[in-house]
């Protein structure tokens, strides 16, 4: 799995899913973090949403890295974190 290379990480995840491999939290986490590290919060948020739509719940570290990569999403994802019960303030 490519690290720090979001487009390659994204292509890898899509290819594995297309090959019939179930995407798990670690696979999504790799893609989300790759985008977040490159300050591409929009894509990180998009993949986080896809993960949640697949029924996989993120941990607080993943949500935190995604939130900090895209400041305009802080309010939405802060509420999401609270609703998921990932941590309390």
Secondary structure, DSSP 8 states (H G I E B T S, - for coil): --SS-HHHHHHHHHHHHHTT----HHHHHHHHHHHHHTT-HHHHHHHHHHHHHTT----HHHHHHHHHH-GGGHHHHHHHHHHHTS---
